[in-house]
Amino acid sequence: MAKELSHDEIRERDIRDMGPDLGSVYNALTNEITWLHAKWIQYRQLFACSPERIAILNETAGHFFRVIQDSLFEDVVLHLARLADSPKSLGRDNLCLQRLSSLVIDPHLAGELRRLIEAAISACEKLRIWRNRRLAHRDLSLALATSSDPLPGISRADVEAALAAVRAVVLRLESHYWNSETQYAQFVSSGGDANSLITFLQSGIQARKLQFQRLREGRSLPGDLEIEDPV
């Protein structure tokens, strides 16, 4: 069984095998892409799993989870839009996919990367419009509902397509240098994830139902009538 590398060891490997310029940018980008998928997986576990799961969220704290749903979705949209940005804006260099192809020496590989990056930018186009007009900035005509140029609709399918296109870029480099493929879409958290939260919520709902049943039947336990303040 191969030893799992630390973050520092992975960065050292990337720089050693790719060279300092490409290796550093690739490593920073893959860290971003890993975290991006970690957030999206939590979103899917909570809000894109089943109607039954949505019912659990609504029963326990519907307003709170609506805030979480919108915030997570918008954060992922912003994250993808950043990856599809130009290499430079407002006089500053950006960490983005377009940086990679210019750092690759092999002309054939560089050409492949350019095509994959163009596909990723295209897949992120609607997300970037949302970023520019709704999330990072607030288009006045949209806010006042006077715009003749409405925002395009975006869906979970659009996000999934953008994620797949972004993965294809870095996986091409990974295949070239190490003949391997990181399973970004199957990111596994080392701590509790949204599935763990759902398990506790289900337990809480069941416990509350049993509590109410005992109260109705006149066989309450100590603490059934107490209402605890949030800690």
Phi, psi and omega in degrees: 000128183291144178289136177281129183277148174283170178301317180294321179292323177295316179298317178299319178297315181300315181291320180297315187275330184258344188097160187296321183287302181295316183300319180294315181292315179302314182298315179296320180293317181293329173297318178297316183292323176298312180295323177301314179292325178300317179293318182293324178296320177297319177301312183294320180299324181277312196244357183227031183258305183195156174300327179297322179291320176299322179297322178297315180297317180293325181289328184270311183200068187304314181296314180302313183289335173293320176298315179297318180300309181295318183294316180295315181298313181294324179295320178294319177300314177301317182297314178295320179298322178297318181297331181267008181289171174285157181298341181216138174211140181053036177079005181242148178283142179248146169278112184204168183297326184297342179292333190294311188297328180287345182262354181272128183281318182296118185294325180293314179296320179299320178295317177300315181297319179300319179293319179293321179293319177300320178294321179293317179298319178297319180294335181266002189301310181295327179292323179291325176297317177297317179301314186288327189249349184230324189258299179285330177227159181242101180299122185298316182295328175291317181297325181268002180059036178246004185285138173267003181235081186291161176292143173290149176289143174233146185227175175299325178297323177295319178295317179299318180295320179294317178299317180297320180292322177294316179302320183301327181294305184286331178291332177294319176293318180298319178295320182294316187272329187229000180053045181221176183210116177284136181270073182302321184288351177245037180305132180247124180281142177280345178244194178293142179243191183296328176299322178297319178299316180300320178300316179291323178295318177300318178297319179295318179297316179296319179296320179294322178297317178295323177298312180296323179296317178297320179296318179296325184271001177070030179230047184293154177259160175304130180099344181296330182268355181276140175247114184276136173284147176301139180277000000 
